[in-house]
């Protein structure tokens, strides 16, 4: 059976005018896609006015908590001792968010409790096999 971890996380959306707008995002991962982390944002935080979900590698989050990581659409880096920045690029623009590092670490540790680092591929194979065997029951 697929396990999903969700953790509401307070964040600050940094605007072009250097204002910080508080919002709540949801950090999510699932055993069905154990290599990925999903960050879900409410409609009021999106330019299009609809809920938005960003997906990136769990290993990128892990690395970005310690040192600047990522190239392209998602970049993550420590910002002082207590915050971590997630920067998302899309055709519509750029979103720069600051999260408490402790929240991101807690989420990452919970994800590793469900699927340990290095065991991601095996977990997916086992999950698919169990679903095939039991018909998703």
DSSP file (Angstrom, degrees, kcal/mol; ACC not computed):
  #  RESIDUE AA STRUCTURE BP1 BP2  ACC     N-H-->O    O-->H-N    N-H-->O    O-->H-N    TCO  KAPPA ALPHA  PHI   PSI    X-CA   Y-CA   Z-CA
    1    1 A X              0   0    0      0, 0.0     2,-0.2     0, 0.0    30,-0.0   0.000 360.0 360.0 360.0 141.5    0.0    0.0    0.0
    2    2 A X        -     0   0    0    125,-0.1     2,-0.4    29,-0.0    28,-0.0  -0.518 360.0-154.1 -76.3 135.7    1.2    3.5   -0.8
    3    3 A X        -     0   0    0     -2,-0.2    28,-2.5     2,-0.0     2,-0.4  -0.923   7.1-164.7-110.2 135.1    2.2    5.7    2.0
    4    4 A X  E     -A   30   0A   0     -2,-0.4     2,-0.5    26,-0.2    26,-0.2  -0.970   5.2-158.2-120.8 134.8    2.1    9.5    1.7
    5    5 A X  E     -A   29   0A   0     24,-2.9    24,-1.9    -2,-0.4     2,-0.4  -0.949  14.2-179.8-108.9 128.9    3.8   12.0    4.1
    6    6 A X  E     +A   28   0A   0     -2,-0.5     2,-0.4    22,-0.2    22,-0.2  -0.993   5.9 179.5-128.8 138.1    2.4   15.5    4.2
    7    7 A X  E     -A   27   0A   0     20,-2.5    20,-2.7    -2,-0.4     2,-0.1  -0.930  24.0-136.6-139.4 113.3    3.6   18.3    6.3
    8    8 A X  E     -A   26   0A   0     -2,-0.4     2,-0.4    18,-0.2    18,-0.2  -0.478  28.9-166.8 -64.2 138.4    2.2   21.8    6.3
    9    9 A X  E     -A   25   0A   0     16,-3.4    16,-2.8    -2,-0.1     2,-0.3  -0.987  19.4-133.5-136.4 125.8    5.0   24.3    6.3
   10   10 A X  E     +A   24   0A   0     -2,-0.4    90,-0.7    14,-0.2     2,-0.3  -0.588  36.8 171.5 -73.2 136.7    5.0   28.0    6.9
   11   11 A X  E     -AB  23  99A   0     12,-3.0    12,-2.2    -2,-0.3     2,-0.5  -0.889  30.8-127.9-139.4 168.7    7.0   29.9    4.3
   12   12 A X  E     -AB  22  98A   0     86,-2.0    86,-2.4    -2,-0.3     2,-0.6  -0.985  14.8-147.6-124.1 121.2    7.7   33.4    3.2
   13   13 A X  E     -AB  21  97A   0      8,-3.1     8,-2.9    -2,-0.5     2,-0.6  -0.789  16.8-146.4 -85.4 119.1    7.2   34.4   -0.5
   14   14 A X  E     -AB  20  96A   0     82,-3.0    82,-0.6    -2,-0.6     6,-0.2  -0.787  15.5-151.9 -92.0 122.4    9.8   37.1   -1.3
   15   15 A X    >   -     0   0    0      4,-2.8     3,-2.0    -2,-0.6    80,-0.0  -0.348  30.8-102.1 -89.2 170.6    8.5   39.6   -3.8
   16   16 A X  T 3  S+     0   0    0      1,-0.3    -1,-0.1     2,-0.1    -2,-0.0   0.761 125.1  56.9 -61.3 -24.8   10.4   41.7   -6.3
   17   17 A X  T 3  S-     0   0    0      2,-0.1    -1,-0.3     1,-0.0     3,-0.1   0.235 121.6-109.6 -90.2  13.6    9.9   44.6   -3.9
   18   18 A X  S <  S+     0   0    0     -3,-2.0     2,-0.3     1,-0.2    -2,-0.1   0.733  71.8 143.5  61.8  26.0   11.7   42.6   -1.1
   19   19 A X        -     0   0    0      2,-0.0    -4,-2.8     0, 0.0     2,-0.6  -0.662  45.5-138.0 -86.3 152.0    8.4   42.2    0.8
   20   20 A X  E     -A   14   0A   0     -2,-0.3     2,-0.6    -6,-0.2    -6,-0.2  -0.953  15.3-166.4-115.3 116.6    7.9   38.8    2.5
   21   21 A X  E     -A   13   0A   0     -8,-2.9    -8,-3.1    -2,-0.6     2,-0.1  -0.894  18.3-133.3-104.4 118.7    4.4   37.4    2.3
   22   22 A X  E     +A   12   0A   0     -2,-0.6     2,-0.3   -10,-0.2   -10,-0.2  -0.443  36.1 158.1 -71.5 142.9    3.6   34.6    4.7
   23   23 A X  E     -A   11   0A   0    -12,-2.2   -12,-3.0    -2,-0.1     2,-0.6  -0.974  38.3-118.8-154.2 163.8    1.9   31.5    3.2
   24   24 A X  E     -A   10   0A   0     -2,-0.3    18,-0.5   -14,-0.2     2,-0.3  -0.949  29.3-177.7-111.6 122.2    1.4   27.8    4.0
   25   25 A X  E     -AC   9  41A   0    -16,-2.8   -16,-3.4    -2,-0.6     2,-0.5  -0.718  22.9-127.2-106.9 163.1    2.7   25.3    1.6
   26   26 A X  E     -AC   8  40A   0     14,-2.4    14,-2.8    -2,-0.3     2,-0.4  -0.965  12.9-152.1-115.8 121.5    2.4   21.5    1.9
   27   27 A X  E     +AC   7  39A   0    -20,-2.7   -20,-2.5    -2,-0.5     2,-0.4  -0.759  26.6 176.9 -87.0 134.7    5.5   19.3    1.7
   28   28 A X  E     +AC   6  38A   0     10,-2.7    10,-3.3    -2,-0.4     2,-0.3  -0.997  18.4 168.4-145.1 143.1    4.6   15.9    0.4
   29   29 A X  E     -A    5   0A   0    -24,-1.9   -24,-2.9    -2,-0.4     2,-0.3  -0.970  13.0-161.1-146.5 160.2    6.3   12.6   -0.6
   30   30 A X  E >   -A    4   0A   0      3,-0.5     3,-1.3     6,-0.4     6,-0.3  -0.987  30.3-126.7-143.5 149.0    5.0    9.2   -1.4
   31   31 A X  G >  S+     0   0    0    -28,-2.5     3,-0.7    -2,-0.3    96,-0.2   0.718 109.0  68.2 -67.9 -18.8    6.3    5.7   -1.5
   32   32 A X  G 3  S+     0   0    0    -29,-0.3    -1,-0.3     1,-0.3   -28,-0.1   0.736 119.5  18.3 -70.3 -21.9    4.9    5.5   -5.1
   33   33 A X  G X  S+     0   0    0     -3,-1.3     3,-1.9     3,-0.1    -3,-0.5  -0.503  77.3 167.4-144.0  67.6    7.5    8.0   -6.2
   34   34 A X  T <  S+     0   0    0     -3,-0.7    -3,-0.1     1,-0.3    86,-0.1   0.612  71.0  61.5 -69.3 -13.3   10.1    7.9   -3.4
   35   35 A X  T 3  S+     0   0    0     85,-0.1    23,-3.0    23,-0.1    24,-0.4   0.606  97.2  77.4 -83.0 -10.7   12.7    9.9   -5.3
   36   36 A X  E <   - D   0  57A   0     -3,-1.9     2,-0.4    21,-0.3    -6,-0.4  -0.708  57.7-160.2-108.7 151.0   10.5   12.9   -5.5
   37   37 A X  E     - D   0  56A   0     19,-3.0    19,-2.1    -2,-0.3     2,-0.4  -0.978  14.2-155.6-119.1 138.2    9.4   15.7   -3.2
   38   38 A X  E     -CD  28  55A   0    -10,-3.3   -10,-2.7    -2,-0.4     2,-0.5  -0.942   5.7-164.8-114.4 136.6    6.3   17.7   -3.9
   39   39 A X  E     -CD  27  54A   0     15,-2.6    15,-2.6    -2,-0.4     2,-0.5  -0.971  12.3-160.9-120.4 114.5    5.7   21.2   -2.7
   40   40 A X  E     -CD  26  53A   0    -14,-2.8   -14,-2.4    -2,-0.5     2,-0.4  -0.821   4.6-166.2-101.4 130.5    2.0   22.2   -3.0
   41   41 A X  E     -CD  25  52A   0     11,-3.7    11,-2.1    -2,-0.5   -16,-0.1  -0.908  22.2-115.1-115.8 142.4    1.1   25.9   -3.0
   42   42 A X    >   -     0   0    0    -18,-0.5     3,-2.0    -2,-0.4     4,-0.3  -0.295  33.6-104.2 -71.4 161.1   -2.4   27.3   -2.5
   43   43 A X  G >  S+     0   0    0      1,-0.3     3,-1.8     2,-0.2     6,-0.4   0.832 117.5  63.1 -55.3 -37.3   -4.1   29.3   -5.3
   44   44 A X  G 3  S+     0   0    0      1,-0.3    -1,-0.3     5,-0.1     7,-0.0   0.665 101.2  53.1 -67.2 -13.1   -3.5   32.6   -3.6
   45   45 A X  G <  S+     0   0    0     -3,-2.0     2,-0.3     5,-0.0    -1,-0.3   0.439  97.8  83.0 -96.3  -0.7    0.3   32.1   -3.9
   46   46 A X  S X  S-     0   0    0     -3,-1.8     3,-0.9    -4,-0.3     5,-0.0  -0.811  73.1-137.5-111.3 144.9    0.2   31.4   -7.7
   47   47 A X  T 3  S+     0   0    0     -2,-0.3    -1,-0.1     1,-0.2    -4,-0.0   0.849 107.1  52.7 -62.5 -35.1    0.2   33.8  -10.6
   48   48 A X  T 3  S-     0   0    0      2,-0.2    -1,-0.2     1,-0.0     3,-0.1   0.570 109.6-122.1 -80.8  -8.7   -2.4   31.8  -12.4
   49   49 A X  S <  S+     0   0    0     -3,-0.9     2,-0.3    -6,-0.4    -6,-0.2   0.687  77.8 104.3  75.7  18.0   -4.8   31.8   -9.4
   50   50 A X  S    S-     0   0    0     -7,-0.2    -1,-0.3    -8,-0.1    -2,-0.2  -0.913  84.3 -83.4-126.7 155.3   -4.8   27.9   -9.2
   51   51 A X        -     0   0    0     -2,-0.3     2,-0.4    -3,-0.1    -9,-0.2  -0.274  48.5-156.6 -54.0 142.1   -3.2   25.5   -6.8
   52   52 A X  E     -D   41   0A   0    -11,-2.1   -11,-3.7     2,-0.0     2,-0.4  -0.976  11.0-166.0-128.0 139.5    0.4   24.8   -7.9
   53   53 A X  E     -D   40   0A   0     -2,-0.4     2,-0.4   -13,-0.2   -13,-0.2  -0.992   4.1-162.3-126.3 126.9    2.6   21.8   -7.2
   54   54 A X  E     -D   39   0A   0    -15,-2.6   -15,-2.6    -2,-0.4     2,-0.4  -0.865   7.0-161.2-105.1 142.7    6.3   21.7   -7.8
   55   55 A X  E     +D   38   0A   0     -2,-0.4     2,-0.3   -17,-0.2   -17,-0.2  -0.981  20.5 149.5-125.9 134.5    8.2   18.4   -8.0
   56   56 A X  E     -D   37   0A   0    -19,-2.1   -19,-3.0    -2,-0.4     2,-0.1  -0.953  49.8 -67.4-154.5 171.9   11.9   17.8   -7.6
   57   57 A X  E >>  -D   36   0A   0     -2,-0.3     4,-1.4   -21,-0.2     3,-0.6  -0.371  29.9-139.0 -69.6 136.5   14.4   15.2   -6.4
   58   58 A X  H 3> S+     0   0    0    -23,-3.0     4,-2.2     1,-0.2    -1,-0.1   0.866 106.6  58.9 -58.9 -36.6   14.5   14.4   -2.7
   59   59 A X  H 3> S+     0   0    0    -24,-0.4     4,-2.5     1,-0.2    -1,-0.2   0.814  99.6  57.6 -64.4 -29.6   18.3   14.3   -2.9
   60   60 A X  H <> S+     0   0    0     -3,-0.6     4,-2.8     2,-0.2    -1,-0.2   0.915 107.3  46.9 -66.3 -42.8   18.2   18.0   -4.2
   61   61 A X  H  X S+     0   0    0     -4,-1.4     4,-1.2     2,-0.2    -2,-0.2   0.929 111.7  51.7 -62.5 -44.5   16.4   19.0   -1.0
   62   62 A X  H >< S+     0   0    0     -4,-2.2     3,-0.5     1,-0.2     4,-0.4   0.938 115.0  41.1 -57.3 -49.6   18.9   17.0    1.1
   63   63 A X  H >X S+     0   0    0     -4,-2.5     4,-2.4     1,-0.2     3,-1.8   0.905 109.9  58.8 -66.7 -41.8   21.9   18.7   -0.6
   64   64 A X  H 3< S+     0   0    0     -4,-2.8    -1,-0.2     1,-0.3    -2,-0.2   0.686  94.5  64.8 -65.9 -18.6   20.3   22.1   -0.6
   65   65 A X  T << S+     0   0    0     -4,-1.2    -1,-0.3    -3,-0.5    -2,-0.2   0.713 116.2  29.0 -73.0 -19.2   19.9   22.1    3.2
   66   66 A X  T <4 S+     0   0    0     -3,-1.8     2,-0.3    -4,-0.4    -2,-0.2   0.747 132.5   0.1-108.2 -34.5   23.7   22.1    3.5
   67   67 A X  S  < S-     0   0    0     -4,-2.4    -1,-0.4     9,-0.1     9,-0.1  -0.977  91.7 -69.9-154.7 155.9   25.0   23.8    0.4
   68   68 A X        +     0   0    0     -2,-0.3     2,-0.3     9,-0.1     9,-0.2  -0.287  60.8 177.1 -54.6 134.5   23.7   25.6   -2.8
   69   69 A X  B     +E   76   0A   0      7,-3.0     7,-2.8    -5,-0.1    -9,-0.0  -0.984  23.2  45.5-143.6 149.9   22.1   22.9   -5.0
   70   70 A X        -     0   0    0     -2,-0.3     2,-0.3     5,-0.2     5,-0.1   0.153  44.9-142.6 100.8 147.6   20.3   22.7   -8.3
   71   71 A X        +     0   0    0      3,-0.2     2,-0.5     4,-0.1     3,-0.4  -0.989  67.6   9.0-139.0 140.7   20.5   24.1  -11.8
   72   72 A X  S    S+     0   0    0     -2,-0.3     3,-0.0     1,-0.2    17,-0.0  -0.772 123.0   3.7  97.2-133.6   17.5   25.1  -13.9
   73   73 A X  S    S+     0   0    0     -2,-0.5    16,-2.6     1,-0.1     2,-0.5   0.750 126.8  41.1 -71.6 -27.2   14.0   25.2  -12.6
   74   74 A X  E     + F   0  88A   0     -3,-0.4     2,-0.4    14,-0.2    -3,-0.2  -0.983  61.7 170.6-128.9 126.2   14.6   24.4   -9.0
   75   75 A X  E     - F   0  87A   0     12,-2.2    12,-3.1    -2,-0.5     2,-0.4  -0.990   7.9-171.7-133.0 143.0   17.4   25.7   -6.8
   76   76 A X  E     +EF  69  86A   0     -7,-2.8    -7,-3.0    -2,-0.4     2,-0.3  -0.994  10.8 160.5-137.1 137.8   17.9   25.4   -3.1
   77   77 A X  E     - F   0  85A   0      8,-1.9     8,-3.1    -2,-0.4    -9,-0.1  -0.993  41.1 -99.7-155.3 152.6   20.4   26.9   -0.7
   78   78 A X  E     - F   0  84A   0     -2,-0.3     2,-0.4     6,-0.2     6,-0.3  -0.443  28.1-161.8 -68.0 145.0   20.9   27.7    3.0
   79   79 A X  E  >  - F   0  83A   0      4,-3.0     4,-1.0     1,-0.2     3,-0.4  -0.838  61.2 -45.0-130.7  93.0   20.1   31.3    4.0
   80   80 A X  T  4 S-     0   0    0     -2,-0.4    -1,-0.2     1,-0.2     0, 0.0  -0.408  94.3 -56.0  74.5-160.2   21.7   31.9    7.4
   81   81 A X  T  4 S+     0   0    0      1,-0.1    -1,-0.2    -3,-0.1     3,-0.0   0.672 132.5  35.1 -90.9 -17.9   21.4   29.4   10.1
   82   82 A X  T  4 S+     0   0    0     -3,-0.4    19,-2.3    19,-0.1    20,-0.4   0.508 106.7  60.4-119.6  -5.5   17.6   29.1   10.3
   83   83 A X  E  <  -FG  79 100A   0     -4,-1.0    -4,-3.0    17,-0.3     2,-0.4  -0.896  51.9-161.2-126.9 155.2   16.2   29.4    6.8
   84   84 A X  E     -FG  78  99A   0     15,-2.5    15,-2.9    -2,-0.3     2,-0.4  -0.998  17.7-138.7-131.4 137.3   16.5   27.7    3.5
   85   85 A X  E     -FG  77  98A   0     -8,-3.1    -8,-1.9    -2,-0.4     2,-0.5  -0.812  11.4-167.2 -99.3 133.5   15.6   29.2    0.2
   86   86 A X  E     -FG  76  97A   0     11,-2.8    11,-2.8    -2,-0.4     2,-0.5  -0.990   8.6-166.5-115.1 125.2   13.7   27.4   -2.5
   87   87 A X  E     -FG  75  96A   0    -12,-3.1   -12,-2.2    -2,-0.5     2,-0.4  -0.960   1.9-168.2-117.5 124.4   13.7   29.1   -5.9
   88   88 A X  E     -FG  74  95A   0      7,-2.9     7,-2.6    -2,-0.5     2,-0.4  -0.941   2.6-162.1-116.3 130.2   11.3   28.0   -8.6
   89   89 A X  E     + G   0  94A   0    -16,-2.6     2,-0.3    -2,-0.4     5,-0.2  -0.925  18.1 160.2-111.8 135.1   11.5   29.1  -12.3
   90   90 A X  E >   - G   0  93A   0      3,-2.8     3,-1.2    -2,-0.4    -2,-0.0  -0.904  56.5 -97.3-140.3 170.4    8.7   28.8  -14.7
   91   91 A X  T 3  S+     0   0    0     -2,-0.3     3,-0.1     1,-0.2    -2,-0.0   0.739 124.5  55.9 -60.5 -20.1    7.7   30.4  -18.0
   92   92 A X  T 3  S-     0   0    0      1,-0.2     2,-0.3     0, 0.0    -1,-0.2   0.637 121.9 -84.5 -87.6 -15.2    5.4   32.7  -16.0
   93   93 A X  E <   - G   0  90A   0     -3,-1.2    -3,-2.8     2,-0.0     2,-0.4  -0.991  52.8 -51.3 148.2-156.8    8.2   33.9  -13.7
   94   94 A X  E     - G   0  89A   0     -2,-0.3     2,-0.4    -5,-0.2    -5,-0.2  -0.937  30.8-161.9-125.9 140.6   10.2   33.2  -10.6
   95   95 A X  E     - G   0  88A   0     -7,-2.6    -7,-2.9    -2,-0.4     2,-0.5  -0.994   5.1-168.8-124.8 127.4    9.1   32.3   -7.1
   96   96 A X  E     +BG  14  87A   0    -82,-0.6   -82,-3.0    -2,-0.4     2,-0.4  -0.966  12.7 179.5-117.2 118.4   11.6   32.7   -4.2
   97   97 A X  E     -BG  13  86A   0    -11,-2.8   -11,-2.8    -2,-0.5     2,-0.5  -0.947  18.9-150.9-125.0 140.6   10.5   31.2   -0.9
   98   98 A X  E     -BG  12  85A   0    -86,-2.4   -86,-2.0    -2,-0.4     2,-0.3  -0.939  18.1-176.8-109.3 128.7   12.1   31.0    2.5
   99   99 A X  E     -BG  11  84A   0    -15,-2.9   -15,-2.5    -2,-0.5     2,-0.3  -0.892  37.6 -98.7-118.0 150.3   11.3   28.0    4.7
  100  100 A X  E >>  - G   0  83A   0    -90,-0.7     4,-1.7    -2,-0.3     3,-0.6  -0.558  30.6-139.4 -63.2 127.4   12.5   27.3    8.3
  101  101 A X  H 3> S+     0   0    0    -19,-2.3     4,-2.7    -2,-0.3     5,-0.2   0.874 100.9  59.7 -58.2 -37.5   15.4   24.9    7.8
  102  102 A X  H 3> S+     0   0    0    -20,-0.4     4,-2.3     1,-0.2    -1,-0.2   0.867 103.8  50.6 -61.7 -36.0   14.1   22.9   10.8
  103  103 A X  H <> S+     0   0    0     -3,-0.6     4,-2.3     2,-0.2    -1,-0.2   0.926 111.5  46.9 -66.8 -44.8   10.8   22.2    9.1
  104  104 A X  H  X S+     0   0    0     -4,-1.7     4,-2.5     2,-0.2    -2,-0.2   0.896 112.8  49.8 -64.9 -40.1   12.5   21.0    5.9
  105  105 A X  H  X S+     0   0    0     -4,-2.7     4,-2.9     2,-0.2     5,-0.2   0.922 109.8  50.8 -63.5 -44.0   14.9   18.8    7.9
  106  106 A X  H  X S+     0   0    0     -4,-2.3     4,-2.2    -5,-0.2    -2,-0.2   0.920 112.1  47.3 -59.9 -44.5   12.0   17.3    9.9
  107  107 A X  H  X S+     0   0    0     -4,-2.3     4,-2.2     2,-0.2    -1,-0.2   0.932 112.6  49.0 -61.9 -46.3   10.1   16.5    6.6
  108  108 A X  H  X S+     0   0    0     -4,-2.5     4,-2.1     1,-0.2    -2,-0.2   0.913 110.6  50.1 -62.0 -43.8   13.2   15.0    5.0
  109  109 A X  H  X S+     0   0    0     -4,-2.9     4,-1.5     1,-0.2    -1,-0.2   0.902 109.8  51.1 -62.4 -40.7   13.9   12.8    8.1
  110  110 A X  H  X S+     0   0    0     -4,-2.2     4,-1.2    -5,-0.2    -1,-0.2   0.893 108.9  51.6 -62.7 -38.7   10.3   11.6    8.1
  111  111 A X  H  X S+     0   0    0     -4,-2.2     4,-2.7     1,-0.2    -1,-0.2   0.885 108.5  50.8 -66.0 -37.0   10.7   10.7    4.4
  112  112 A X  H  < S+     0   0    0     -4,-2.1    -1,-0.2     1,-0.2    -2,-0.2   0.772 104.1  58.6 -72.2 -25.0   13.9    8.7    5.1
  113  113 A X  H  < S+     0   0    0     -4,-1.5     3,-0.2    -5,-0.2    -1,-0.2   0.842 112.9  39.5 -68.4 -32.4   12.0    6.8    7.8
  114  114 A X  H  < S+     0   0    0     -4,-1.2     2,-0.4     1,-0.3    -2,-0.2   0.910 137.7  11.0 -82.6 -46.4    9.5    5.6    5.3
  115  115 A X  S  < S-     0   0    0     -4,-2.7    -1,-0.3    -5,-0.1     5,-0.1  -0.922  84.7-138.5-135.7 108.6   12.0    5.0    2.4
  116  116 A X    >   -     0   0    0     -2,-0.4     3,-2.2    -3,-0.2     4,-0.2  -0.255  33.4 -89.7 -66.1 150.6   15.7    5.1    3.4
  117  117 A X  T 3  S+     0   0    0      1,-0.3    -1,-0.1     2,-0.2   -82,-0.0  -0.376 117.5  23.4 -57.7 134.8   18.2    6.8    1.1
  118  118 A X  T 3  S+     0   0    0     -3,-0.1    -1,-0.3    -2,-0.1     4,-0.2   0.258 108.9  79.2  89.4 -11.7   19.5    4.3   -1.4
  119  119 A X    <>  +     0   0    0     -3,-2.2     4,-2.5     1,-0.1     5,-0.2   0.305  59.0 104.5-106.4   6.4   16.4    2.1   -1.0
  120  120 A X  H  > S+     0   0    0     -4,-0.2     4,-1.9     1,-0.2   -86,-0.2   0.909  80.3  45.8 -58.6 -48.0   14.2    4.1   -3.3
  121  121 A X  H  > S+     0   0    0      1,-0.2     4,-2.1     2,-0.2    -1,-0.2   0.911 113.3  49.6 -65.1 -41.9   14.3    1.8   -6.3
  122  122 A X  H  > S+     0   0    0      1,-0.2     4,-2.8     2,-0.2     5,-0.2   0.902 108.5  53.5 -63.1 -41.5   13.7   -1.3   -4.2
  123  123 A X  H  X S+     0   0    0     -4,-2.5     4,-2.7     1,-0.2    -1,-0.2   0.900 108.7  49.4 -61.3 -40.4   10.7    0.3   -2.5
  124  124 A X  H  X S+     0   0    0     -4,-1.9     4,-2.5     2,-0.2     5,-0.2   0.915 111.6  48.5 -65.0 -43.0    9.1    1.1   -5.8
  125  125 A X  H  X S+     0   0    0     -4,-2.1     4,-2.4     2,-0.2    -2,-0.2   0.931 113.7  46.4 -63.0 -45.8    9.6   -2.4   -7.1
  126  126 A X  H  X S+     0   0    0     -4,-2.8     4,-2.8     2,-0.2     5,-0.2   0.924 112.1  51.3 -62.8 -44.6    8.2   -3.9   -3.9
  127  127 A X  H  X S+     0   0    0     -4,-2.7     4,-2.3    -5,-0.2    -2,-0.2   0.927 112.2  45.4 -59.4 -46.8    5.2   -1.5   -3.9
  128  128 A X  H  X S+     0   0    0     -4,-2.5     4,-2.3     1,-0.2    -1,-0.2   0.893 112.8  51.5 -65.0 -39.3    4.4   -2.3   -7.5
  129  129 A X  H  X S+     0   0    0     -4,-2.4     4,-2.6    -5,-0.2    -2,-0.2   0.914 110.3  47.9 -64.3 -43.1    4.7   -6.0   -6.9
  130  130 A X  H  X S+     0   0    0     -4,-2.8     4,-2.9     2,-0.2     6,-0.3   0.897 111.4  50.9 -64.7 -40.3    2.4   -5.9   -3.9
  131  131 A X  H  X>S+     0   0    0     -4,-2.3     4,-1.1    -5,-0.2     5,-1.0   0.908 112.6  46.4 -62.7 -41.0   -0.1   -3.9   -5.8
  132  132 A X  H  <5S+     0   0    0     -4,-2.3    -2,-0.2     2,-0.2    -1,-0.2   0.910 115.5  46.5 -66.5 -41.4    0.0   -6.5   -8.7
  133  133 A X  H  <5S+     0   0    0     -4,-2.6    -2,-0.2     1,-0.2    -1,-0.2   0.908 124.9  29.5 -67.5 -43.9   -0.2   -9.4   -6.2
  134  134 A X  H ><5S-     0   0    0     -4,-2.9     3,-1.2    -5,-0.2    -1,-0.2   0.372 104.1-120.4-102.1   4.2   -3.1   -8.0   -4.1
  135  135 A X  T 3<5 -     0   0    0     -4,-1.1    -3,-0.2     1,-0.2    -4,-0.1   0.819  69.0 -59.9  64.1  31.6   -4.8   -6.0   -6.9
  136  136 A X  T 3 <       0   0    0     -5,-1.0    -1,-0.2    -6,-0.3    -5,-0.1   0.654 360.0 360.0  73.3  14.8   -4.4   -2.7   -5.0
  137  137 A X    <         0   0    0     -3,-1.2    -2,-0.1    -6,-0.2    -1,-0.1   0.464 360.0 360.0 -84.0 360.0   -6.5   -3.9   -2.0
